[in-house]
Amino acid sequence: MRVFGRKPLEQAELEKRLVLLRTALDRRVHRLEARLLRRRQALERALSEFKKTLEHLEALAQEGRYPGPYLDPALERERLRTQQAEEELGAIREKLASTRARLLAEARHKAARLGAKEEHLDRLFPKEEA
């Protein structure tokens, strides 16, 4: 079987290249996760602080220690901050999943171009990861 006019790779060479391709994919995904982890951790810390502040302000409102016109803007601001941080966290998770799926699809495509059989593709680059 010829692949794009090239001489087909021997089985051992193909296995070696597929393992190298999988290793490179794992490194790229790991770097991506590490980069997004730093952003996610910062957002989670901020979200935690926003929730603590919101709980404190709600407790003050229930106690009636401050008039509503003073507390209402602060409560609304903390609710918006909390909502915004949660949306950003969701966007980061979504970006990670979509980028991981794209990288996996690219690696599967490259492995298929090398002449890998379907069982090699499924073993090294499972579709369930996407």
HELIX and SHEET records of a PDB file:
HELIX    1   1 GLN A   11  GLU A   63  1                                  53    
HELIX    2   2 GLY A   68  LEU A  114  1                                  47    
HELIX    3   3 GLU A  118  LEU A  124  1                                   7    
HELIX    4   4 LYS A  127  GLU A  129  5                                   3    
END                                                                             
